[in-house]
Amino acid sequence: MPINDSEISGNVEPELSELKGEVWQKVLELFEGDEAMARDWMGRARPFLGNVSPESLLETPEDIGRLRRFIQQIQLGIVP
């Protein structure tokens, strides 16, 4: 039996939207709240992401997870 309406319709938008919001907060943390720098960073291709922009990885939960791991690596100093 379905738990909620989104399972019935196959709509995962609320979950995807929530994941995107969490990633955006992490990116803002990277840039100490500077939205202009965060947006610029999100829009530029990154070699460590296969030469795609971080914002292009906001389409699926799997890609969002990949982006979150990348952000964590930056925070830990693993990736320049």
Long-range contacts (C-beta under 8 A, 24 or more apart in sequence): 12-61, 15-61, 16-60, 16-61, 16-64, 19-61, 19-64, 20-58, 20-64, 22-68, 23-58, 23-64, 23-67, 23-68, 23-71, 26-68, 26-71, 27-54, 27-71, 29-75, 30-71, 30-74, 30-75, 46-70, 48-73, 48-79
